[in-house]
């Protein structure tokens, strides 16, 4: 999974990635040269599915942790 965030984003800071294998990508970093997501935070799963919104992402991450 890839999690697209900005460094000073209160919605991004609220995401709990504990116990999950997530690659964090800061889109406001000088080294980021990819496409800009329509909104952050955005999680992209390995199959290409994308979800936007801190509450939605945290809910999905909670469900993933509950299945482990």
FENCORVEN-V982986 format. One record per backbone hydrogen bond with DSSP energy under -0.5 kcal/mol. NH is the residue of the N-H (numbers start at 1). CO is the residue of the C=O. Records with the same first field share a line. If there is no record, write none. Layout:
NH: CO  CO
This chain:
2: 44
3: 23
4: 2  42
5: 3  25
9: 6
10: 8
13: 9
14: 10
15: 12
17: 15
20: 17
22: 20
23: 1
24: 22
25: 3
27: 5  25
28: 5
29: 26
32: 29
41: 4
42: 4
43: 51
44: 2
45: 49
48: 45
51: 43
53: 41
57: 53
58: 54
59: 55
60: 56
61: 57
62: 58
63: 59
64: 60
65: 61
66: 62
67: 63  64
68: 64  65
